[in-house]
């Protein structure tokens, strides 16, 4: 005779243990978030496109050094051609991330010297970084892993993703592109308004 507990009994037992342990339930999802499971599917149904990118140093030179690792990003493009990218795991996080908090409640940017990239300065102001090897002329960024062809002179064609992106990476490893974050702090939405698209949605009482 099979004495293994049934699936319903196991689920009931787990629910009881969670109730007595004081573990809070995950926040309910609403709107575009209902019925979404996998990160890639979530990105697609939210209106974005998944892009795989790898980190590279000396992207301002002729022979950039590809570094270890690869991350997936969800890229949103607006009708005006503007774009914003956010790490797939940041968009899909079911708890708050530093990148989402910085986007939702952005402090006013500190004015940057004319010769300095203002998006990099703002990223640093928020406690993140988009610099490879410190402040230098070599540059670095997140390179598109699957380039169909060499990018045209002057940058990508309309509707094509940028070959290299500067991503603001926070201590919790949540990431969002530096320029999109900086523009949003100035009241300009690039690509899409990410506020309602982040999977984690704080309750209204906490957002007042």
C-alpha positions in Angstrom: 0.0 0.0 0.0 1.3 3.5 -0.9 1.6 5.5 2.3 3.1 8.6 0.6 1.0 11.7 1.4 -1.0 13.1 -1.5 -0.1 16.4 -3.2 -3.0 18.3 -1.6 -1.9 17.1 1.9 1.6 18.3 1.3 0.4 21.7 0.1 -1.8 22.0 3.1 1.1 21.2 5.4 3.4 23.7 3.8 0.7 26.4 4.0 0.3 25.7 7.7 4.0 25.8 8.4 4.3 29.2 6.5 1.4 30.6 8.5 3.0 29.7 11.8 6.5 30.8 10.8 5.4 34.3 10.1 6.6 34.3 6.5 4.7 36.8 4.5 3.0 35.9 1.2 4.4 37.4 -2.0 2.6 40.5 -3.2 -0.3 39.9 -5.6 0.4 40.6 -9.2 -1.9 42.7 -11.2 -2.4 44.1 -14.7 0.2 43.0 -17.2 1.8 40.8 -14.6 -0.9 38.2 -14.2 -0.3 34.8 -15.7 3.4 35.5 -16.3 5.9 33.0 -15.2 9.4 32.8 -16.8 11.6 35.9 -17.0 11.8 35.9 -20.8 8.0 35.5 -21.2 7.5 38.2 -18.6 9.8 40.6 -20.6 8.0 39.8 -23.9 4.5 40.2 -22.5 5.5 43.5 -20.8 6.4 44.8 -24.3 10.2 44.3 -24.2 12.7 42.2 -26.1 15.3 40.0 -24.4 18.9 40.9 -25.3 22.0 38.8 -24.2 25.1 41.0 -23.5 28.6 40.4 -22.2 30.9 42.8 -20.3 33.9 44.2 -22.2 36.8 46.5 -21.4 38.3 49.1 -23.7 35.2 49.5 -25.9 36.5 52.8 -27.1 39.5 51.0 -28.7 39.8 48.9 -31.8 40.1 45.6 -29.9 37.9 45.4 -26.8 38.7 42.8 -24.2 35.7 40.5 -23.7 35.3 39.7 -20.0 33.8 36.6 -18.3 30.1 36.1 -18.0 27.0 37.1 -19.8 23.7 38.7 -18.6 20.2 39.0 -20.2 18.5 42.3 -20.4 14.9 43.3 -21.3 15.0 46.2 -23.8 12.0 48.5 -24.3 11.7 50.7 -27.4 9.3 53.6 -27.7 7.7 54.9 -30.9 10.1 57.8 -30.9 13.1 55.4 -31.1 14.2 55.9 -27.5 15.2 52.8 -25.5 15.8 51.6 -22.0 17.2 48.3 -20.8 17.0 46.6 -17.5 18.5 43.4 -16.3 16.1 40.5 -16.8 16.5 39.4 -13.1 15.9 43.0 -11.9 12.7 43.4 -13.9 11.5 40.0 -12.6 12.6 40.3 -8.9 9.7 39.6 -6.5 11.3 41.8 -3.8 12.6 45.4 -3.9 15.9 46.0 -5.7 18.2 49.1 -5.6 17.8 49.7 -9.3 14.0 49.7 -9.1 14.0 51.9 -6.0 16.3 54.4 -7.8 14.0 54.4 -10.8 10.8 54.8 -8.9 11.9 57.6 -6.5 14.9 59.2 -8.3 16.8 62.0 -6.4 17.8 65.1 -8.3 21.0 64.6 -10.3 24.1 66.5 -9.1 25.4 68.7 -11.9 28.4 67.2 -13.7 31.3 69.0 -15.3 31.0 69.4 -19.0 33.8 67.0 -19.8 32.2 64.2 -17.7 29.5 61.7 -18.7 26.5 62.9 -16.6 24.8 59.5 -16.6 27.9 57.9 -15.1 28.1 60.6 -12.4 24.4 60.1 -11.6 24.9 56.3 -11.4 27.7 56.9 -8.9 25.5 59.4 -7.0 23.0 56.6 -6.5 25.6 54.1 -5.2 26.0 52.2 -8.4 28.7 52.1 -11.0 29.0 51.7 -14.8 32.8 52.1 -15.0 35.2 49.5 -16.2 38.7 49.9 -14.7 37.9 53.2 -13.0 37.9 56.6 -14.7 39.8 56.3 -17.9 39.6 56.8 -21.6 39.5 53.1 -22.5 35.8 52.8 -21.6 33.8 49.6 -21.2 30.2 48.4 -21.3 27.8 45.6 -22.0 28.1 44.4 -25.6 25.4 42.8 -27.6 26.2 39.1 -27.8 24.6 38.4 -31.2 25.4 41.2 -33.7 23.8 40.4 -37.1 26.3 42.7 -38.8 28.9 45.3 -38.0 27.1 48.4 -36.7 26.8 51.2 -39.2 29.0 54.4 -38.9 27.6 56.8 -36.5 25.8 54.2 -34.4 23.0 51.7 -34.9 20.2 52.2 -37.5 16.8 53.3 -36.3 15.1 50.5 -34.4 18.4 48.5 -34.0 19.8 47.9 -30.4 22.9 49.7 -29.3 26.0 47.6 -29.7 27.4 48.8 -26.3 25.4 49.9 -23.3 26.5 51.5 -20.0 24.6 49.7 -17.3 24.4 51.1 -13.8 25.1 48.1 -11.5 24.2 48.4 -7.9 25.6 46.5 -4.9 22.7 44.0 -5.0 23.6 43.4 -8.7 20.4 44.9 -9.9 21.1 46.8 -13.1 19.5 49.4 -15.4 20.9 51.4 -18.2 22.6 54.6 -17.0 21.1 57.0 -19.5 17.6 55.7 -19.1 17.9 56.2 -15.3 19.3 59.7 -15.7 16.7 60.9 -18.2 13.9 59.5 -16.0 15.3 61.5 -13.0 14.7 64.6 -15.2 11.2 63.6 -15.9 11.8 62.1 -19.4 10.7 58.5 -20.1 12.8 56.6 -22.5 11.6 53.4 -24.1 8.9 52.7 -21.5 7.8 53.7 -18.0 9.2 50.8 -16.0 7.3 51.7 -12.8 4.3 49.5 -13.5 6.4 46.9 -15.3 8.7 45.8 -12.4 7.4 42.5 -11.2 7.5 43.7 -7.5 4.8 46.2 -6.9 4.8 47.8 -3.4 1.3 48.3 -1.9 -0.2 51.8 -2.2 0.1 52.5 1.6 3.9 52.2 1.4 4.1 54.3 -1.7 2.4 57.4 -0.3 
